[in-house]
Amino acid sequence: MDVLKTTGILIGILASACVPDVDVDESILAAPRLLAVRAEPAEAAPGDTVRFVGLYADASGAIDEAPLDWAFCVARKPLAELGPVAQACLELENDVLVPIGTGLDVSGAIPRDACGLFGPEPPPSEGGEPAGRPVDPDVTGGYAQPLRVFDATEGSTSLVETRLACGLFGATQQQSVEYTQRYRRNVAPAIQALEITRADGTTETLGDAPIAVRASEVVTVRVRWPDCPLEDACGDGLCGIDETRTLCADDCTTITGSCGGAERYLRFDLATRTLVPERESIRVAWYVSGGTLESERTGVADDDTTTSSENVLALPHAPGELALVVVLRDARGGAAWSQARLRVEP
């Protein structure tokens, strides 16, 4: 999930569409902050219980504890307000906030009316006024429930979204039935490996132990994720959008498997009123506590079958130890992360 950081007022929109402040390098780890949130499951229906795990880090890397206060927001954004959510969602206390818990690991049930407030179902009328129109889907055809996360230490508020499993708006009954049968809820991607390639071409996999590097050395860092099939095949343990329980009982009787990378999914195109097969893009956010990264964000497009993304890291001149944190996100909001340590030697 993308994280929007605020200081009590809305200063931007979600990271997938924001205009960054060119004077701020978001890739540098310094003061503690929330970098990402992982939802388990990555897509859930109203009433489902979801576990939310936060990635909170500073110059030392990921931190095990954080004073985070979580809440669902159940307020629709008024048409007159700017920004992606209602301003009330960003407050510390408000009747539109449904508390979830505190800490880095919390669980809560998706509000029952989420698909009406933030999805394709007509929202309830208020004050005798006619019911409003449904929310437009995002570019993947999906919808999201907003969450407010308050950091008591930093006094800042983050806005995150978790993907909702809702129906369709504007589809025929036949299309809705087909969508229900073929659509597969999102499963978060997985990081297969973190690697470093030195100037001499040697490559080493990063693990728990710090890797020695030279001061001022320029290295390539790479993140890998699993490959996903471009076509469905019975017996591979995955129930794809073109498989059914009748044709592929072993794969689809219980839909639990995931390829761990860029999944194929079904999207309802409002412009053409058709069901369209799509493939997820993968985005990577990079963070480091020392040195300079060439890019804050990298990734691959939905038509790119590459299963890795790389960045260039110029190491600091002074010796010491630094943290490298990598966050992987798929197009439907699933997130995974990994970290490693580099020991800079003279």
ZABALUM-864744 format. One record per residue (C-alpha): x, y, z. Coordinates in Angstrom, 2 decimals, padded with zeros to 5 digits. Last residue first. Layout:
N
> px, py, pz
> X, Y, Z
...
//
This chain:
346
> px, py, pz
> 038.08, 002.24, 003.66
> 035.18, -000.09, 004.61
> 031.43, 000.46, 004.26
> 029.44, -002.32, 005.89
> 026.15, -002.83, 004.04
> 022.99, -004.00, 005.77
> 019.93, -005.60, 004.22
> 016.18, -005.04, 004.12
> 013.10, -006.63, 002.61
> 009.62, -005.53, 001.69
> 006.28, -006.73, 000.39
> 003.17, -004.86, -000.75
> -000.15, -005.52, -002.50
> -001.84, -002.39, -003.82
> -003.45, -003.55, -007.06
> -000.58, -002.45, -009.29
> 001.97, -004.49, -007.32
> 004.27, -003.05, -004.69
> 007.83, -003.95, -003.65
> 009.55, -002.05, -000.84
> 013.36, -002.12, -000.52
> 015.34, -001.12, 002.58
> 019.12, -000.65, 002.64
> 020.78, 000.13, 005.98
> 024.24, 001.59, 006.43
> 027.36, 000.68, 008.38
> 030.48, 002.81, 008.66
> 033.40, 004.07, 006.62
> 033.35, 007.61, 005.19
> 033.15, 008.29, 001.45
> 029.51, 007.19, 001.14
> 028.40, 004.53, -001.36
> 026.99, 005.46, -004.75
> 023.99, 003.18, -005.24
> 022.58, 002.35, -008.67
> 019.12, 000.79, -008.93
> 017.71, -002.46, -010.22
> 014.40, -004.14, -010.98
> 013.70, -007.84, -011.39
> 011.15, -010.21, -012.88
> 011.12, -008.82, -016.43
> 007.89, -009.70, -018.26
> 007.19, -006.09, -019.24
> 003.63, -005.46, -020.45
> 002.39, -004.34, -017.02
> 005.29, -001.93, -016.66
> 008.41, -002.63, -014.58
> 009.79, -000.85, -011.54
> 011.94, 001.98, -010.20
> 011.49, 004.64, -007.53
> 013.91, 006.82, -005.54
> 016.44, 006.69, -008.35
> 020.24, 007.04, -008.56
> 020.61, 006.24, -004.87
> 023.11, 008.23, -002.81
> 025.22, 007.18, 000.17
> 023.84, 006.53, 003.62
> 020.62, 005.46, 005.34
> 019.08, 003.88, 002.23
> 015.55, 003.59, 000.87
> 014.26, 002.24, -002.45
> 010.65, 002.05, -003.62
> 009.85, -000.58, -006.27
> 006.82, -000.70, -008.54
> 005.43, -003.80, -010.28
> 002.83, -003.69, -013.06
> -000.02, -006.13, -012.87
> -001.40, -007.96, -015.88
> -004.79, -007.33, -017.45
> -007.63, -009.34, -019.00
> -010.51, -007.04, -020.07
> -014.20, -007.45, -019.30
> -016.23, -005.15, -021.55
> -018.32, -002.01, -021.14
> -016.09, -000.18, -023.64
> -015.51, 002.98, -021.57
> -016.23, 001.36, -018.18
> -013.60, -001.35, -018.70
> -014.22, -004.15, -016.21
> -010.86, -005.58, -015.15
> -009.78, -009.22, -014.83
> -006.47, -010.27, -013.30
> -003.04, -011.60, -014.25
> -000.48, -011.53, -011.46
> 002.91, -009.80, -011.46
> 004.84, -011.71, -008.80
> 004.18, -014.18, -005.98
> 002.63, -016.90, -008.14
> -000.29, -017.27, -005.76
> -002.17, -020.33, -004.53
> -005.27, -020.39, -002.35
> -008.26, -020.94, -004.60
> -009.85, -024.12, -003.27
> -011.58, -026.17, -005.98
> -009.64, -024.12, -008.53
> -006.26, -025.74, -009.10
> -007.11, -029.44, -008.67
> -010.55, -028.92, -010.25
> -009.20, -027.47, -013.47
> -011.94, -027.67, -016.12
> -014.96, -027.80, -013.81
> -013.50, -025.59, -011.10
> -012.70, -023.00, -013.73
> -009.57, -021.66, -015.41
> -009.20, -018.60, -017.64
> -008.68, -016.13, -014.78
> -006.02, -018.32, -013.26
> -006.31, -020.91, -010.50
> -002.70, -021.63, -009.59
> -001.34, -025.01, -008.45
> 000.27, -025.70, -011.82
> -002.08, -028.58, -012.60
> -004.18, -026.91, -015.25
> -002.35, -024.25, -017.23
> -003.13, -020.55, -017.47
> -001.10, -018.32, -019.76
> 001.35, -015.52, -018.95
> 002.66, -017.50, -015.98
> 004.11, -015.54, -013.05
> 007.84, -015.26, -012.32
> 008.94, -014.77, -008.73
> 010.51, -011.49, -007.49
> 014.01, -010.07, -007.74
> 015.52, -006.90, -006.27
> 018.77, -005.45, -007.57
> 021.48, -003.18, -006.22
> 024.17, -001.93, -008.59
> 027.36, -000.63, -007.02
> 029.41, 002.56, -007.02
> 032.29, 002.47, -004.54
> 032.98, 005.67, -002.58
> 033.95, 003.61, 000.49
> 034.36, -000.05, -000.32
> 031.74, -002.70, 000.37
> 031.44, -005.45, 003.03
> 028.07, -007.21, 003.21
> 026.26, -007.20, 006.56
> 024.80, -010.57, 007.69
> 021.06, -011.15, 007.31
> 021.18, -011.65, 003.57
> 022.26, -009.88, 000.40
> 023.01, -012.08, -002.60
> 026.37, -011.36, -004.22
> 027.23, -010.44, -007.80
> 030.70, -009.97, -009.25
> 030.89, -007.62, -012.23
> 034.10, -005.80, -011.31
> 032.11, -002.66, -010.42
> 030.13, -004.60, -007.84
> 026.73, -006.24, -008.22
> 024.48, -006.37, -005.16
> 021.48, -008.65, -004.80
> 018.18, -008.82, -002.96
> 016.20, -012.00, -003.49
> 012.75, -013.54, -003.97
> 010.66, -010.65, -002.75
> 007.00, -011.64, -002.71
> 003.96, -010.01, -004.27
> 000.71, -009.46, -002.37
> -002.31, -011.53, -003.40
> -005.10, -009.77, -005.25
> -008.52, -011.32, -005.50
> -009.08, -013.50, -008.54
> -011.79, -012.52, -011.03
> -013.14, -015.35, -013.18
> -016.39, -016.53, -011.57
> -017.45, -013.20, -010.05
> -016.57, -011.42, -013.30
> -018.62, -013.88, -015.33
> -021.63, -013.34, -013.07
> -021.24, -009.57, -013.26
> -020.90, -009.76, -017.05
> -024.11, -011.77, -017.33
> -025.98, -009.31, -015.10
> -024.79, -006.47, -017.29
> -022.08, -004.13, -016.06
> -022.44, -000.45, -015.15
> -020.91, -000.77, -011.68
> -019.14, -003.97, -010.69
> -018.88, -005.91, -007.43
> -016.62, -005.22, -004.48
> -013.41, -006.72, -003.07
> -011.80, -003.67, -001.50
> -008.13, -002.76, -001.67
> -006.54, -001.22, 001.42
> -005.62, 002.45, 001.43
> -003.07, 004.44, 003.42
> -003.07, 007.95, 004.83
> -000.26, 008.94, 007.17
> -000.52, 011.44, 010.02
> 002.34, 013.16, 011.78
> 003.13, 013.99, 015.40
> 006.56, 012.37, 014.98
> 006.33, 010.27, 018.13
> 002.54, 009.89, 018.10
> 002.46, 008.58, 014.52
> -001.15, 008.61, 013.37
> -002.37, 006.11, 010.75
> -005.64, 006.93, 008.97
> -007.10, 004.20, 006.79
> -008.94, 004.54, 003.48
> -010.99, 001.69, 001.94
> -010.09, 001.14, -001.72
> -011.72, 000.40, -005.06
> -010.61, -001.52, -008.14
> -010.81, -001.33, -011.91
> -007.02, -001.36, -012.29
> -006.93, 002.32, -013.25
> -008.96, 003.23, -010.16
> -012.71, 002.75, -009.96
> -015.11, 005.73, -009.93
> -017.12, 006.08, -006.72
> -020.85, 005.47, -006.96
> -023.20, 008.43, -007.47
> -024.91, 010.17, -004.58
> -028.25, 009.19, -003.08
> -030.94, 011.86, -003.36
> -031.15, 014.28, -000.42
> -033.43, 013.56, 002.54
> -030.68, 014.46, 004.99
> -028.32, 011.82, 003.66
> -028.83, 009.22, 000.97
> -026.91, 005.96, 001.19
> -024.13, 005.37, -001.34
> -024.90, 003.58, -004.62
> -022.63, 000.50, -004.84
> -019.50, 000.78, -006.98
> -017.03, 001.49, -004.20
> -015.93, 003.95, -001.52
> -019.01, 004.57, 000.65
> -021.22, 001.88, -000.82
> -018.47, -000.74, -001.09
> -017.35, 000.15, 002.45
> -020.79, -000.33, 004.03
> -019.81, -003.33, 006.16
> -016.64, -001.68, 007.45
> -013.54, -003.87, 006.86
> -012.89, -005.86, 010.04
> -009.75, -004.98, 011.99
> -006.26, -006.24, 012.75
> -003.13, -004.52, 014.03
> 000.64, -005.00, 013.76
> 002.94, -001.99, 014.06
> 001.39, -000.53, 017.20
> -002.10, 000.67, 018.06
> -005.59, -000.59, 017.25
> -008.44, -000.51, 014.76
> -010.39, 002.61, 015.71
> -013.32, 003.61, 013.42
> -012.91, 007.24, 012.35
> -015.96, 009.12, 011.03
> -016.84, 010.32, 014.54
> -013.56, 012.21, 014.67
> -010.30, 012.05, 016.59
> -006.78, 012.40, 015.19
> -007.93, 014.08, 012.01
> -006.86, 013.00, 008.54
> -010.09, 011.23, 007.61
> -012.03, 014.43, 008.38
> -010.36, 016.05, 005.37
> -012.34, 013.69, 003.14
> -010.19, 011.65, 000.80
> -008.23, 011.96, -002.50
> -007.58, 015.71, -002.38
> -009.77, 018.75, -002.89
> -013.09, 019.22, -001.13
> -016.21, 020.55, -002.89
> -017.33, 017.09, -004.01
> -017.42, 015.91, -000.41
> -015.12, 012.94, 000.26
> -017.02, 010.00, 001.70
> -016.45, 009.46, 005.41
> -015.94, 005.96, 006.87
> -012.27, 006.29, 007.84
> -010.68, 003.15, 009.27
> -008.39, 003.79, 012.21
> -004.80, 003.07, 013.25
> -002.65, 004.66, 016.01
> 001.09, 004.14, 015.55
> 003.48, 004.28, 018.51
> 006.21, 002.16, 016.84
> 007.99, -001.09, 017.67
> 010.25, -003.46, 015.71
> 012.16, -000.80, 013.79
> 013.31, -001.36, 010.19
> 016.64, 000.17, 009.26
> 019.20, 001.87, 011.53
> 018.70, 005.26, 009.86
> 014.97, 005.08, 010.59
> 012.19, 002.61, 009.78
> 008.56, 001.70, 010.23
> 007.14, -000.95, 007.91
> 003.56, -001.42, 009.07
> 001.54, -004.62, 009.27
> -002.23, -004.55, 008.75
> -004.25, -007.73, 009.35
> -007.64, -007.80, 007.67
> -010.92, -009.17, 009.01
> -013.61, -009.49, 006.36
> -016.87, -007.60, 006.95
> -016.70, -005.72, 003.66
> -014.64, -007.74, 001.16
> -010.86, -008.06, 001.21
> -007.86, -007.56, -001.05
> -004.24, -007.85, 000.14
> -005.20, -010.45, 002.74
> -003.21, -009.59, 004.80
> -002.51, -005.90, 004.23
> 001.08, -004.67, 004.11
> 001.82, -001.06, 004.98
> 004.75, 001.02, 003.79
> 007.38, 003.58, 004.75
> 006.16, 004.80, 008.15
> 008.74, 007.15, 009.62
> 011.63, 007.34, 012.08
> 014.07, 010.19, 011.36
> 016.85, 009.45, 008.85
> 016.40, 007.08, 005.94
> 017.08, 008.81, 002.62
> 014.91, 007.66, -000.30
> 012.43, 010.53, 000.11
> 014.98, 013.01, -001.18
> 013.27, 016.35, -000.56
> 014.03, 019.41, -002.72
> 012.19, 018.02, -005.75
> 008.92, 017.88, -003.78
> 007.12, 015.04, -005.47
> 004.07, 015.38, -007.73
> 001.72, 012.58, -006.70
> -000.06, 009.97, -008.79
> 001.06, 006.57, -007.53
> 002.19, 008.20, -004.28
> -001.32, 009.02, -003.17
> -002.19, 012.68, -003.19
> -000.49, 015.70, -001.73
> -000.26, 018.04, 001.24
> -003.50, 017.31, 003.07
> -003.39, 018.96, 006.44
> -002.47, 017.58, 009.87
> 001.16, 017.05, 009.07
> 000.73, 014.62, 006.20
> 002.40, 011.51, 004.87
> 000.72, 009.56, 002.07
> 001.60, 005.88, 002.14
> 001.12, 003.50, -000.76
> 000.00, 000.00, 000.00
//
